[in-house]
Amino acid sequence: MNNLPKKFIFLSEIINLPVIDANSGRKIGRVGDLAVSLKEMYPKVNTLIMRSKIKRILYLPWKNVKMITEGKGIFLENTPDLLIENGKLPENEILLKESFWDKQIVDIHGSKVVRVNDLHLLREGQNLWVVHMDIGITGLLRRLGFLKIIDSFIKLVSSYELEDRLISWKFVQPINSTIGNDALSLKVHHSKLAELHPADLADILVDLGTEERINILKSLDNATAASTIEQLPSKIRLQVAELLDQKQLVDIINEMAMDEVADLLSQLPKKKVNALFSRLPQDKVTQISELLGHARHLAGSIMNTEFIAAKHNETAGVVLEKIKKEARRKETVYYIYILDDNGLLAGVVTLQQLLIAPAEKIISEFMRKRIAKVRINTNIKDVAEIFYKYDFTVVPVIDKFGKIQGIITMKDAFESVFHQIRKETEQIQ
């Protein structure tokens, strides 16, 4: 079980939390607001504004926050030396609740769009950065304390689910008083807004500094860190691999798709790769080495060697059990590749077919025998053309004998061919 604290927290989950002296356990007040610095792309929380029991407003440096516990409180160290009454924020800092809650967002043409109901903060240890503005109904319900009740009721009477609607911080900025004191400006037209998923850290990491980026990746569980690194631009991905502790990098590599690992290691110094190989399981080293041995313009260089295969004489029930055991470590489980007695690719079935087939039915009785496939030495441009022509999402890769060696996803094929075309164009210029 993952016992790490959640990576995101909403401002509404912090406002009004008890502020507690970590040494004595005594409650000394409640959170009134947070102040952030505007120096970086994503504002970092620097100051805690606290309402004391006797209604005093006190300013406390955020660096002295020892622990944040959702629903319980914020614990401080050295509190007697910290309390500054009626403090004044530096010029480059602003209050979050006061500045943004209930403010209208207007687009670049001055047209009113939506209201800010909450702020979404990224956590790394006790550090907090503002990364999104919540413009959805869930933000307002969360602030009012009704979100859990209403969400439970909706799920009880329908299949509808409430979802957060988030705007990236980098698209929003305060505007001058000519439009009004209660307005924010959108840096792009509102038609270009995307609702971002909270788990998508890659876009945020690109805009953070190197040290903060590494610290956040270190605080993630290995599976999440692997997924995030796979989405980073090549240059930043390489930088991360160079700076991460070798043990953690190995743990992360063990969670990555094989083609992504090969792509990453192909850019690292040979000495670094050999050091990583000494820590990786031998079967994984063999797979990576084979992928690295293929020319970068051929299908073998972008295939993923982790896929699910089954024998033609196995039953649907047996194959489903195999999928349950292996699914977590596979890039895709929608297709199951069927092998004959000689280990050659004989057919394919989909997960949907397996789910509706009787458990005792033999796979060969309903598998599809005509399969679109590519050879290891097929040019990646030809692979991309197959995806475009037939609208596939995954194709298997076979060797000259007909044995399946891996799979290629549509995403990997198009990303690779785009990279190749761009490189060729740059060489011509």
Sine and cosine of phi, psi and omega as CSV:
sin_phi,cos_phi,sin_psi,cos_psi,sin_omega,cos_omega
0.00,0.00,0.63,-0.78,-0.01,-1.00
-1.00,0.10,0.93,-0.37,-0.02,-1.00
-0.99,-0.12,0.11,0.99,0.01,-1.00
-0.93,0.38,0.54,-0.84,0.07,-1.00
-0.90,0.43,0.48,-0.88,-0.02,-1.00
-0.89,0.45,0.51,-0.86,-0.14,-0.99
-0.99,0.17,-0.35,0.94,0.00,-1.00
-0.84,-0.55,0.53,-0.85,0.07,-1.00
-0.56,-0.83,0.57,-0.82,0.01,-1.00
-1.00,-0.02,0.51,-0.86,0.02,-1.00
-0.84,0.54,-0.60,0.80,-0.01,-1.00
-0.90,0.44,-0.37,0.93,0.04,-1.00
-0.99,0.15,-0.18,0.98,0.00,-1.00
-0.97,-0.25,-0.65,0.76,0.00,-1.00
-0.84,0.55,0.72,-0.69,0.02,-1.00
0.97,0.23,0.06,1.00,0.11,-0.99
-0.91,0.42,0.55,-0.83,0.11,-0.99
-0.89,0.46,0.63,-0.78,0.12,-0.99
-0.98,-0.22,0.83,-0.56,-0.19,-0.98
-0.83,-0.55,0.70,-0.72,0.12,-0.99
-0.95,0.32,0.91,-0.42,-0.10,-0.99
-0.90,0.44,-0.48,0.88,-0.04,-1.00
-0.98,0.22,-0.71,0.71,-0.06,-1.00
-0.99,-0.12,-0.31,0.95,-0.07,-1.00
0.98,0.21,0.14,0.99,-0.06,-1.00
-1.00,0.09,0.72,-0.70,0.07,-1.00
-0.98,0.21,0.81,-0.59,-0.07,-1.00
-0.93,-0.37,-0.07,1.00,0.03,-1.00
0.25,-0.97,-0.27,-0.96,0.03,-1.00
-0.72,-0.69,0.43,-0.90,-0.01,-1.00
-0.94,0.34,0.82,-0.57,0.05,-1.00
-0.99,-0.17,-0.57,0.82,-0.02,-1.00
-0.19,-0.98,0.15,-0.99,0.11,-0.99
-0.82,-0.58,0.58,-0.81,0.05,-1.00
-0.92,-0.40,0.64,-0.77,-0.05,-1.00
-0.83,-0.56,0.41,-0.91,0.10,-1.00
-1.00,-0.01,0.65,-0.76,-0.02,-1.00
-0.99,-0.17,0.28,0.96,-0.06,-1.00
-0.95,0.32,-0.54,0.84,-0.09,-1.00
-0.97,-0.23,0.17,-0.99,0.02,-1.00
-0.83,0.55,-0.70,0.71,0.06,-1.00
-0.94,-0.35,0.88,-0.48,-0.07,-1.00
-0.87,0.50,0.70,-0.71,0.00,-1.00
-0.97,-0.25,0.68,-0.73,0.00,-1.00
-0.94,0.34,0.81,-0.58,-0.02,-1.00
-0.90,-0.43,-0.43,0.90,-0.15,-0.99
-0.66,-0.75,0.65,-0.76,0.11,-0.99
-0.97,-0.24,0.81,-0.59,0.06,-1.00
-0.98,-0.20,0.86,-0.51,-0.14,-0.99
-0.89,-0.47,0.66,-0.75,0.17,-0.99
-1.00,-0.09,0.89,-0.47,-0.02,-1.00
-0.98,0.19,0.14,-0.99,-0.02,-1.00
-0.89,0.45,-0.42,0.91,-0.02,-1.00
-0.97,-0.24,0.48,0.87,0.13,-0.99
0.93,0.36,0.26,0.96,0.08,-1.00
-0.99,0.16,0.56,-0.83,0.08,-1.00
-0.98,-0.18,0.87,-0.49,-0.08,-1.00
-0.85,-0.53,0.58,-0.81,0.01,-1.00
-0.95,-0.31,0.79,-0.62,-0.05,-1.00
-0.80,-0.61,0.75,-0.66,0.03,-1.00
-0.88,0.47,0.75,-0.66,-0.06,-1.00
-0.91,0.42,-0.42,0.91,-0.03,-1.00
-0.88,0.47,-0.28,0.96,0.00,-1.00
-1.00,-0.09,0.12,0.99,0.12,-0.99
-0.96,0.27,0.84,-0.54,-0.04,-1.00
-1.00,0.02,-0.59,0.81,-0.09,-1.00
-0.34,-0.94,0.60,-0.80,0.12,-0.99
-0.90,-0.43,0.86,-0.52,0.02,-1.00
-0.86,-0.50,0.93,-0.37,-0.04,-1.00
-0.83,0.56,0.75,-0.66,0.05,-1.00
0.99,0.15,-0.20,0.98,-0.04,-1.00
-0.91,-0.41,-0.77,0.64,0.01,-1.00
0.34,-0.94,0.05,-1.00,0.10,-1.00
-0.93,-0.36,0.82,-0.58,-0.09,-1.00
-0.98,-0.21,0.76,-0.65,-0.06,-1.00
-0.91,-0.41,0.49,-0.87,0.12,-0.99
-0.96,-0.28,0.47,-0.88,0.10,-1.00
0.80,0.61,0.66,0.75,-0.09,-1.00
-0.88,0.48,-0.60,0.80,-0.03,-1.00
-0.86,0.51,-0.50,0.87,-0.05,-1.00
-1.00,0.02,-0.06,1.00,-0.16,-0.99
-0.98,-0.19,-0.48,0.88,-0.21,-0.98
-0.92,0.38,0.87,-0.49,0.04,-1.00
-0.86,-0.51,0.92,-0.39,-0.07,-1.00
-0.98,0.18,0.66,-0.75,0.04,-1.00
0.79,0.61,0.67,0.74,-0.01,-1.00
-0.91,0.42,0.31,-0.95,0.01,-1.00
-0.89,-0.46,0.78,-0.62,-0.02,-1.00
-0.96,0.29,0.54,-0.84,0.11,-0.99
-0.87,0.49,0.30,-0.96,-0.10,-0.99
-0.88,0.47,-0.50,0.86,-0.07,-1.00
-1.00,-0.08,0.26,0.97,0.03,-1.00
-0.90,-0.44,0.52,-0.85,0.06,-1.00
-0.70,-0.72,0.36,-0.93,0.05,-1.00
-1.00,0.07,0.70,-0.71,-0.08,-1.00
-0.97,0.26,-0.83,0.56,-0.05,-1.00
-0.87,0.49,-0.75,0.66,-0.05,-1.00
-0.90,0.43,-0.60,0.80,-0.11,-0.99
-0.99,0.11,-0.45,0.89,-0.20,-0.98
-0.83,-0.56,-0.53,0.85,-0.02,-1.00
-0.86,0.50,0.74,-0.67,0.07,-1.00
0.93,0.37,0.20,0.98,0.06,-1.00
-0.99,0.15,0.55,-0.83,0.04,-1.00
-0.99,0.11,0.62,-0.79,0.12,-0.99
-0.98,-0.20,0.79,-0.61,0.06,-1.00
-0.90,-0.43,0.49,-0.87,-0.02,-1.00
-0.99,0.12,-0.05,-1.00,-0.12,-0.99
-0.92,0.39,-0.22,0.98,0.03,-1.00
-0.99,-0.16,0.08,1.00,0.04,-1.00
1.00,0.06,0.11,0.99,0.00,-1.00
-1.00,0.09,0.69,-0.72,-0.02,-1.00
-0.94,0.35,0.69,-0.72,-0.01,-1.00
-0.91,-0.40,-0.94,0.33,-0.11,-0.99
-0.54,-0.84,0.05,-1.00,0.01,-1.00
-0.92,-0.40,0.58,-0.82,0.07,-1.00
-0.99,0.15,0.89,-0.46,0.00,-1.00
-0.99,-0.16,-0.40,0.92,-0.01,-1.00
-0.29,-0.96,0.17,-0.99,0.07,-1.00
-0.85,-0.53,0.59,-0.81,-0.09,-1.00
-0.95,-0.32,0.84,-0.54,-0.10,-0.99
-0.91,-0.42,0.67,-0.74,0.09,-1.00
-1.00,-0.02,0.70,-0.71,-0.01,-1.00
-0.95,-0.31,0.64,-0.77,0.20,-0.98
-0.60,-0.80,0.98,-0.22,-0.16,-0.99
0.91,0.42,-0.81,-0.59,0.07,-1.00
-0.99,-0.14,-0.01,1.00,0.02,-1.00
-0.97,0.23,0.61,-0.80,0.01,-1.00
-0.76,-0.66,0.69,-0.73,0.12,-0.99
-0.82,-0.58,0.61,-0.79,0.11,-0.99
-0.99,0.16,0.85,-0.53,-0.06,-1.00
-0.86,-0.51,-0.46,0.89,-0.01,-1.00
-0.64,-0.77,0.39,-0.92,0.22,-0.98
-0.95,-0.32,0.73,-0.68,0.01,-1.00
-1.00,-0.03,0.90,-0.44,-0.02,-1.00
-0.94,-0.35,0.17,0.99,-0.06,-1.00
-1.00,-0.07,0.17,-0.99,0.01,-1.00
-0.90,0.43,-0.46,0.89,0.00,-1.00
-0.89,0.46,-0.56,0.83,0.01,-1.00
-0.89,0.46,-0.69,0.72,0.01,-1.00
-0.93,0.37,-0.69,0.72,0.01,-1.00
-0.89,0.45,-0.60,0.80,0.02,-1.00
-0.89,0.45,-0.70,0.71,0.00,-1.00
-0.90,0.44,-0.59,0.81,-0.02,-1.00
-0.99,0.16,-0.18,0.98,0.01,-1.00
0.99,0.10,0.26,0.97,-0.06,-1.00
-0.97,-0.25,-0.06,1.00,-0.18,-0.98
-0.86,0.50,-0.76,0.64,-0.05,-1.00
-0.89,0.46,-0.66,0.75,-0.03,-1.00
-0.91,0.42,-0.77,0.64,-0.06,-1.00
-0.93,0.36,-0.62,0.78,0.03,-1.00
-0.89,0.46,-0.68,0.73,0.02,-1.00
-0.90,0.44,-0.64,0.77,-0.01,-1.00
-0.92,0.40,-0.69,0.72,-0.01,-1.00
-0.89,0.46,-0.67,0.74,0.02,-1.00
-0.91,0.41,-0.48,0.88,-0.02,-1.00
-0.95,0.32,-0.60,0.80,-0.12,-0.99
-0.97,-0.25,-0.17,0.99,-0.01,-1.00
-0.40,-0.91,0.08,-1.00,0.02,-1.00
-1.00,-0.05,0.01,1.00,-0.03,-1.00
-0.94,0.34,0.62,-0.78,0.04,-1.00
-0.84,-0.54,0.72,-0.70,0.07,-1.00
-0.95,0.32,0.68,-0.73,0.00,-1.00
-0.78,-0.62,0.55,-0.83,0.07,-1.00
-0.95,0.32,0.59,-0.80,0.12,-0.99
-0.90,-0.44,0.92,-0.39,-0.15,-0.99
-0.87,-0.49,0.62,-0.78,0.11,-0.99
-0.90,-0.44,0.75,-0.66,0.02,-1.00
-0.87,0.49,0.66,-0.75,0.00,-1.00
-0.82,0.57,-0.59,0.80,-0.11,-0.99
-0.93,0.37,-0.18,0.98,0.06,-1.00
-1.00,-0.06,-0.04,1.00,-0.11,-0.99
-0.80,-0.59,0.59,-0.81,0.06,-1.00
-0.48,-0.88,0.48,-0.88,0.08,-1.00
-0.90,0.44,0.53,-0.85,0.02,-1.00
-0.90,-0.43,0.18,-0.98,-0.06,-1.00
-0.97,0.25,0.10,-0.99,-0.15,-0.99
-0.97,0.25,-0.05,1.00,-0.01,-1.00
-0.92,0.38,-0.42,0.91,0.03,-1.00
-0.99,-0.15,-0.37,0.93,0.03,-1.00
0.68,-0.74,0.48,-0.88,-0.05,-1.00
-0.96,0.27,-0.28,0.96,-0.06,-1.00
-0.97,-0.25,0.50,0.86,-0.08,-1.00
-0.82,-0.58,0.45,-0.89,0.12,-0.99
-0.83,-0.57,0.43,-0.90,-0.02,-1.00
-0.95,-0.33,0.64,-0.77,0.07,-1.00
-1.00,-0.04,0.78,-0.62,-0.05,-1.00
-0.96,0.27,-0.29,0.96,0.05,-1.00
-0.80,-0.59,0.28,-0.96,0.05,-1.00
-0.90,0.43,0.58,-0.82,-0.13,-0.99
-0.89,0.45,-0.35,0.93,0.02,-1.00
-0.92,0.39,-0.30,0.95,-0.03,-1.00
-1.00,-0.07,0.02,1.00,-0.02,-1.00
-0.91,0.42,0.64,-0.77,0.10,-1.00
-0.89,-0.46,0.62,-0.79,0.10,-0.99
-1.00,0.07,0.92,-0.39,-0.14,-0.99
-1.00,-0.05,0.65,-0.76,0.03,-1.00
-0.98,0.18,0.71,-0.70,-0.06,-1.00
-0.84,0.55,-0.51,0.86,-0.06,-1.00
-0.98,0.22,-0.13,0.99,-0.05,-1.00
-0.99,0.11,1.00,-0.05,-0.07,-1.00
-1.00,0.01,-0.31,0.95,-0.15,-0.99
-0.86,0.51,-0.70,0.72,-0.04,-1.00
-0.89,0.45,-0.58,0.81,0.00,-1.00
-0.95,0.33,-0.68,0.73,-0.04,-1.00
-0.89,0.46,-0.54,0.84,0.01,-1.00
-0.86,0.51,-0.59,0.81,-0.09,-1.00
-1.00,0.00,-0.16,0.99,0.02,-1.00
-1.00,0.07,0.24,-0.97,0.07,-1.00
-0.95,0.32,0.28,-0.96,-0.07,-1.00
-0.86,0.51,-0.73,0.68,-0.05,-1.00
-0.90,0.44,-0.70,0.72,0.00,-1.00
-0.91,0.41,-0.63,0.78,0.00,-1.00
-0.87,0.50,-0.72,0.69,-0.02,-1.00
-0.92,0.39,-0.67,0.74,0.00,-1.00
-0.87,0.49,-0.65,0.76,0.01,-1.00
-0.92,0.39,-0.69,0.72,0.02,-1.00
-0.88,0.47,-0.61,0.80,0.03,-1.00
-0.90,0.43,-0.50,0.87,-0.05,-1.00
-0.99,0.11,-0.18,0.98,-0.02,-1.00
-0.99,0.13,0.42,-0.91,0.18,-0.98
-0.94,0.34,0.35,-0.94,-0.16,-0.99
-0.88,0.48,-0.63,0.77,-0.03,-1.00
-0.91,0.42,-0.68,0.73,0.01,-1.00
-0.92,0.39,-0.67,0.75,0.03,-1.00
-0.88,0.47,-0.64,0.77,0.01,-1.00
-0.89,0.45,-0.73,0.68,0.00,-1.00
-0.88,0.47,-0.62,0.79,-0.02,-1.00
-0.93,0.35,-0.71,0.70,-0.01,-1.00
-0.88,0.47,-0.60,0.80,0.00,-1.00
-0.88,0.47,-0.42,0.91,-0.04,-1.00
-1.00,-0.06,-0.12,0.99,-0.02,-1.00
-0.97,0.25,0.48,-0.88,0.11,-0.99
-0.86,0.51,0.47,-0.88,-0.11,-0.99
-0.81,0.58,-0.67,0.74,-0.05,-1.00
-0.90,0.43,-0.69,0.73,-0.01,-1.00
-0.96,0.29,-0.61,0.80,0.04,-1.00
-0.86,0.52,-0.67,0.74,0.01,-1.00
-0.91,0.41,-0.67,0.74,0.02,-1.00
-0.88,0.48,-0.68,0.73,0.01,-1.00
-0.88,0.48,-0.69,0.72,0.00,-1.00
-0.89,0.45,-0.55,0.84,0.01,-1.00
-0.96,0.29,-0.52,0.85,-0.14,-0.99
-0.99,-0.12,-0.40,0.92,-0.01,-1.00
-0.93,0.37,0.53,-0.85,0.11,-0.99
-0.85,0.53,0.66,-0.75,-0.12,-0.99
-0.86,0.51,-0.64,0.77,0.00,-1.00
-0.89,0.46,-0.70,0.71,0.00,-1.00
-0.92,0.39,-0.60,0.80,0.03,-1.00
-0.88,0.47,-0.64,0.76,0.05,-1.00
-0.89,0.46,-0.70,0.72,0.02,-1.00
-0.88,0.48,-0.63,0.78,0.01,-1.00
-0.94,0.35,-0.69,0.73,0.02,-1.00
-0.85,0.53,-0.60,0.80,0.02,-1.00
-0.89,0.45,-0.31,0.95,0.01,-1.00
-0.99,-0.17,-0.14,0.99,-0.07,-1.00
-1.00,0.03,0.41,-0.91,0.11,-0.99
-0.91,0.40,0.56,-0.83,-0.10,-0.99
-0.87,0.50,-0.63,0.78,-0.01,-1.00
-0.92,0.39,-0.56,0.83,0.05,-1.00
-0.93,0.37,-0.62,0.78,0.04,-1.00
-0.89,0.45,-0.73,0.69,-0.02,-1.00
-0.88,0.47,-0.65,0.76,0.01,-1.00
-0.89,0.45,-0.65,0.76,0.01,-1.00
-0.93,0.37,-0.76,0.65,-0.07,-1.00
-0.93,0.38,-0.43,0.90,0.01,-1.00
-0.91,0.41,-0.30,0.95,-0.02,-1.00
-0.98,-0.20,-0.12,0.99,-0.03,-1.00
-1.00,0.01,0.43,-0.90,0.07,-1.00
-0.86,0.51,0.54,-0.84,-0.06,-1.00
-0.85,0.52,-0.61,0.79,0.01,-1.00
-0.88,0.48,-0.66,0.76,0.02,-1.00
-0.92,0.39,-0.67,0.74,0.00,-1.00
-0.89,0.46,-0.69,0.72,0.00,-1.00
-0.89,0.45,-0.61,0.79,0.03,-1.00
-0.91,0.42,-0.64,0.77,0.03,-1.00
-0.93,0.37,-0.66,0.75,0.01,-1.00
-0.87,0.50,-0.56,0.83,-0.02,-1.00
-0.92,0.38,-0.32,0.95,-0.02,-1.00
-0.97,-0.24,-0.27,0.96,-0.05,-1.00
-1.00,0.06,0.44,-0.90,0.09,-1.00
-0.86,0.50,0.57,-0.82,-0.10,-1.00
-0.88,0.48,-0.61,0.79,-0.01,-1.00
-0.91,0.42,-0.57,0.82,0.02,-1.00
-0.95,0.31,-0.63,0.78,0.05,-1.00
-0.86,0.50,-0.67,0.75,0.01,-1.00
-0.88,0.47,-0.71,0.70,0.01,-1.00
-0.88,0.47,-0.71,0.70,-0.02,-1.00
-0.90,0.43,-0.68,0.73,-0.02,-1.00
-0.88,0.48,-0.63,0.77,0.02,-1.00
-0.90,0.43,-0.67,0.74,0.02,-1.00
-0.91,0.42,-0.65,0.76,0.00,-1.00
-0.92,0.39,-0.39,0.92,-0.03,-1.00
-0.98,0.22,-0.26,0.97,-0.01,-1.00
-1.00,0.10,0.61,-0.79,0.05,-1.00
-0.87,0.49,0.58,-0.82,-0.14,-0.99
-0.92,0.39,-0.29,0.96,-0.02,-1.00
-1.00,-0.09,0.06,1.00,-0.03,-1.00
-0.95,-0.31,0.37,-0.93,-0.08,-1.00
-0.84,0.54,-0.59,0.81,-0.04,-1.00
-0.86,0.50,-0.43,0.90,-0.05,-1.00
-0.98,0.22,-0.31,0.95,-0.05,-1.00
-0.90,-0.44,0.06,1.00,-0.01,-1.00
-0.98,0.21,0.44,-0.90,0.09,-1.00
-0.97,-0.23,0.81,-0.58,-0.08,-1.00
-1.00,0.07,0.06,1.00,0.03,-1.00
-0.97,-0.23,0.95,-0.32,-0.01,-1.00
-0.54,-0.84,0.15,-0.99,-0.01,-1.00
-0.95,-0.32,0.81,-0.58,0.02,-1.00
-0.83,-0.56,0.45,-0.89,0.02,-1.00
-0.62,-0.79,0.37,-0.93,0.03,-1.00
-0.99,0.13,0.52,-0.86,-0.10,-0.99
-0.90,0.44,-0.39,0.92,-0.05,-1.00
-0.99,-0.15,0.18,0.98,0.06,-1.00
-0.99,0.11,0.36,-0.93,0.00,-1.00
-1.00,-0.03,0.30,-0.96,0.02,-1.00
-0.86,0.52,-0.64,0.77,-0.01,-1.00
-0.90,0.44,-0.67,0.74,0.01,-1.00
-0.90,0.43,-0.67,0.74,-0.02,-1.00
-0.92,0.39,-0.62,0.79,0.04,-1.00
-0.89,0.46,-0.63,0.77,0.06,-1.00
-0.90,0.44,-0.62,0.79,0.04,-1.00
-0.89,0.45,-0.66,0.75,0.01,-1.00
-0.88,0.47,-0.68,0.73,0.00,-1.00
-0.86,0.52,-0.60,0.80,-0.03,-1.00
-0.97,0.23,-0.56,0.83,-0.16,-0.99
-0.97,-0.24,-0.23,0.97,-0.19,-0.98
-0.86,0.52,-0.61,0.79,-0.11,-0.99
-0.88,0.48,-0.50,0.87,-0.10,-1.00
-0.98,-0.19,0.10,0.99,-0.02,-1.00
-0.96,-0.26,0.56,-0.83,-0.02,-1.00
-0.94,0.35,-0.61,0.79,0.03,-1.00
-0.58,-0.81,0.61,-0.79,0.03,-1.00
-0.84,-0.55,0.20,0.98,-0.05,-1.00
-0.94,0.34,-0.58,0.82,0.02,-1.00
-0.95,-0.33,0.67,-0.74,0.09,-1.00
-0.88,-0.48,0.83,-0.56,-0.09,-1.00
-1.00,-0.06,0.75,-0.66,-0.13,-0.99
-0.98,-0.22,0.75,-0.67,-0.06,-1.00
-0.94,-0.35,0.57,-0.82,0.07,-1.00
-1.00,0.09,-0.14,-0.99,-0.06,-1.00
-0.90,0.43,-0.36,0.93,0.01,-1.00
-0.99,-0.10,0.08,1.00,0.01,-1.00
0.99,0.14,0.17,0.99,0.01,-1.00
-1.00,0.06,0.47,-0.88,0.00,-1.00
-0.93,0.37,0.88,-0.48,-0.09,-1.00
-0.92,-0.40,-0.37,0.93,-0.04,-1.00
-0.04,-1.00,-0.07,-1.00,0.00,-1.00
-0.54,-0.84,0.57,-0.82,0.15,-0.99
-0.77,-0.64,0.43,-0.90,0.04,-1.00
-0.99,-0.12,0.33,-0.94,0.05,-1.00
-0.87,0.49,-0.61,0.79,0.02,-1.00
-0.87,0.49,-0.68,0.73,0.04,-1.00
-0.87,0.50,-0.66,0.75,0.00,-1.00
-0.90,0.43,-0.65,0.76,-0.06,-1.00
-0.92,0.40,-0.52,0.85,-0.05,-1.00
-0.99,-0.11,-0.19,0.98,-0.02,-1.00
-0.98,0.19,0.55,-0.84,0.11,-0.99
-0.85,0.52,0.63,-0.77,-0.09,-1.00
-0.85,0.52,-0.49,0.87,-0.07,-1.00
-1.00,0.01,-0.03,1.00,-0.07,-1.00
-0.96,0.27,0.70,-0.72,0.00,-1.00
-0.96,0.27,0.70,-0.72,-0.07,-1.00
-0.83,0.55,-0.67,0.74,-0.08,-1.00
-0.89,0.46,-0.32,0.95,-0.03,-1.00
-0.97,0.25,-0.37,0.93,-0.02,-1.00
-0.74,-0.67,0.14,0.99,0.03,-1.00
-0.95,0.31,0.41,-0.91,0.08,-1.00
-1.00,0.00,0.84,-0.54,-0.12,-0.99
-1.00,0.05,-0.49,0.87,0.01,-1.00
-1.00,0.07,0.91,-0.42,-0.12,-0.99
-0.83,-0.56,0.73,-0.68,0.16,-0.99
-0.98,0.21,0.81,-0.59,-0.05,-1.00
-0.55,-0.83,0.26,-0.97,0.04,-1.00
-0.77,-0.64,0.37,-0.93,0.05,-1.00
-1.00,-0.01,0.35,-0.94,0.00,-1.00
-0.83,0.56,-0.58,0.81,-0.06,-1.00
-1.00,-0.08,0.27,0.96,0.08,-1.00
-0.95,0.31,0.70,-0.71,0.03,-1.00
-0.91,0.42,0.65,-0.76,-0.07,-1.00
-0.90,0.44,-0.41,0.91,0.09,-1.00
-0.91,0.41,-0.62,0.79,0.04,-1.00
-0.94,0.33,-0.55,0.83,0.07,-1.00
-0.89,0.45,-0.73,0.69,0.01,-1.00
-0.88,0.48,-0.60,0.80,0.00,-1.00
-0.91,0.42,-0.60,0.80,0.04,-1.00
-0.89,0.45,-0.69,0.73,0.04,-1.00
-0.87,0.49,-0.70,0.71,-0.04,-1.00
-0.91,0.42,-0.65,0.76,-0.08,-1.00
-0.95,0.31,-0.68,0.73,-0.13,-0.99
-0.97,-0.25,-0.08,1.00,0.04,-1.00
0.87,0.49,0.62,0.79,0.07,-1.00
-0.99,0.16,0.28,-0.96,0.14,-0.99
-0.95,-0.32,-0.41,0.91,0.01,-1.00
-0.56,-0.83,0.63,-0.78,0.14,-0.99
-0.77,-0.64,0.58,-0.81,0.05,-1.00
-0.99,0.16,0.43,-0.90,0.03,-1.00
-0.90,-0.43,0.79,-0.61,-0.02,-1.00
-0.88,-0.47,0.35,-0.94,0.09,-1.00
-1.00,0.00,-0.11,-0.99,-0.08,-1.00
-0.93,0.36,-0.25,0.97,0.02,-1.00
-1.00,-0.07,-0.17,0.98,-0.01,-1.00
0.99,-0.13,0.15,0.99,0.05,-1.00
-1.00,0.07,0.70,-0.72,-0.01,-1.00
-0.95,0.30,0.75,-0.66,-0.03,-1.00
-0.94,-0.35,-0.36,0.93,-0.03,-1.00
0.05,-1.00,-0.15,-0.99,0.03,-1.00
-0.71,-0.71,0.41,-0.91,0.08,-1.00
-0.81,-0.59,0.76,-0.65,0.06,-1.00
-1.00,0.01,0.37,-0.93,0.04,-1.00
-0.85,0.53,-0.66,0.75,-0.01,-1.00
-0.86,0.51,-0.74,0.68,-0.03,-1.00
-0.91,0.41,-0.62,0.79,-0.03,-1.00
-0.91,0.42,-0.75,0.66,-0.06,-1.00
-0.95,0.33,-0.59,0.81,0.05,-1.00
-0.89,0.45,-0.65,0.76,-0.05,-1.00
-0.94,0.33,-0.68,0.73,-0.03,-1.00
-0.94,0.35,-0.56,0.83,0.06,-1.00
-0.90,0.43,-0.68,0.74,0.02,-1.00
-0.89,0.46,-0.66,0.75,-0.03,-1.00
-0.92,0.39,-0.71,0.70,-0.01,-1.00
-0.89,0.45,-0.67,0.74,0.01,-1.00
-0.89,0.46,-0.65,0.76,0.00,-1.00
-0.91,0.42,-0.66,0.75,0.01,-1.00
-0.90,0.43,-0.64,0.76,0.01,-1.00
-0.89,0.45,-0.66,0.75,0.00,-1.00
-0.90,0.43,-0.58,0.82,0.00,-1.00
-0.93,0.36,-0.59,0.81,0.03,-1.00
-0.91,0.41,-0.66,0.75,-0.01,-1.00
-0.94,0.35,0.00,0.00,0.00,0.00
